[in-house]
């Protein structure tokens, strides 16, 4: 590669340009790809108009509309399988167990150099499953603000035998506080003579909304687990375990919010 095209066609090593832009706060990966297509992004002074360019943001000068972007901060996003009985809080002055205790005692705690981690939204103490943490306030806002409506999937164990008609009522919309709860999908996973297991996906973030929704339908919730937040699945993460999300997963979360705008 000669020096004349090094800026606009960097080495195959490095990070895709659209991911660097997304990490710098220019929107979802899809939005950043659009910025490149529109010829608004330059690398070392040369306009980039094709996708797939890789860069090391610490070694090149990247500009969007002539605005230079700094090397991206170390954005951290963690996924925890929140255990039962833990408050969604980073600390508790009454000494009750909280998710912050788990984070601080993990490899991502204070000694790791990761600071200002906060939980993204919350789960009740009696709810388990996917809970995200980040040190990026803008990303947290994107994932939790009602206007973006990132989807969440839950599996609930309820008292009572659910029928297909009950699923139909869920999908038609049940009002809570005079506002219908939009259920994207719902299905019965299992039933017995005393209870049922149901999976549902919603975009709501209101307090205890899944429990209130199913109780309104006549099925009190006995157990509840969030299995997915946006594009992040619980997978094989064991109760109380934490993992760091990849750049691709973070971009996927941003895309999920962008699609709902």
Number of C-alpha atoms within 10 A of each C-alpha: 8 5 6 9 11 13 20 20 17 20 14 11 10 13 16 17 25 27 23 23 26 22 23 15 15 16 22 24 24 17 17 22 21 16 20 20 14 13 15 17 27 21 22 16 14 18 18 21 18 13 13 14 20 19 25 17 19 10 9 14 18 26 19 18 10 11 11 13 16 12 17 14 10 10 16 19 23 22 23 24 24 30 22 18 15 21 22 22 16 16 15 14 5 6 7 12 17 19 23 21 17 20 21 17 11 16 14 19 16 14 11 10 9 16 13 12 23 20 21 23 15 17 24 15 16 15 24 23 27 28 25 25 21 21 20 19 14 10 20 18 13 20 24 18 14 14 12 18 21 26 20 21 22 22 22 24 21 23 21 17 16 22 12 11 9 18 18 13 12 23 17 14 15 18 13 13 7 7 9 13 21 16 20 16 14 20 19 18 12 13 17 11 8 10 18 21 22 20 19 20 21 19 21 19 18 11 11 13 14 21 19 16 21 19 14 13 15 14 20 18 20 15 16 23 22 23 20 19 23 19 17 18 16 19 10 8 16 13 15 17 15 22 15 16 15 12 17 11 15 24 20 18 21 25 20 21 22 19 12 12 10
